[in-house]
């Protein structure tokens, strides 16, 4: 049985996109954004080897822990903030209900 959750993504123009996301498809936030044609590149294919899927977590209860690969990539990325995460490292689970993120600016 699929459980759909609601996620809000704010694009780079400030427009909010309210998205219903299935939790039973083993997807991550980067894949969801790409599926909804939001401007997230995901150049490395979700391997935490680029920062083209960087987002800012706006709902503090959903921040979660960065893994070592994600932290290493963010240490080299542009526009990193305390609430930065790589979308490819955020698996979609029911506990993300109500997640709100903003896309980070594109790299210069």
Long-range contacts (C-beta under 8 A, 24 or more apart in sequence): 3-94, 5-92, 5-94, 5-96, 5-97, 5-98, 5-99, 6-97, 6-98, 7-32, 7-96, 7-98, 7-99, 7-100, 7-101, 8-99, 8-100, 8-101, 9-33, 9-36, 9-38, 9-55, 9-101, 9-102, 9-103, 10-58, 10-100, 10-101, 10-102, 10-103, 11-38, 11-39, 11-103, 12-39, 12-103, 12-105, 12-106, 21-92, 21-96, 22-92, 23-92, 23-93, 23-94, 23-96, 25-92, 26-91, 27-91, 27-92, 28-87, 28-88, 28-89, 28-90, 28-91, 28-92, 29-53, 29-55, 29-87, 29-88, 29-90, 29-92, 29-99, 29-101, 30-86, 30-87, 30-88, 30-90, 31-88, 32-87, 32-92, 33-87, 33-103, 38-103, 39-103, 39-106, 40-87, 40-103, 42-87, 42-88, 44-88, 46-88, 47-88, 48-72, 48-73, 48-86, 48-88, 48-89, 49-73, 51-76, 51-77, 51-78, 51-80, 51-86, 51-104, 51-107, 52-107, 53-86, 53-87, 53-88, 54-79, 54-80, 54-84, 54-85, 54-86, 54-87, 54-103, 54-104, 55-84, 55-85, 55-86, 55-87, 55-90, 55-101, 55-102, 55-103, 55-104, 56-81, 56-83, 56-84, 56-85, 56-101, 56-102, 56-103, 56-104, 57-83, 57-84, 57-85, 57-99, 57-100, 57-101, 58-83, 58-100, 58-101, 58-102, 59-98, 59-99, 59-100, 62-95, 62-96, 62-98, 62-99, 62-100, 64-90, 77-107, 78-105, 78-107, 78-108, 79-104, 79-105, 79-107, 80-104
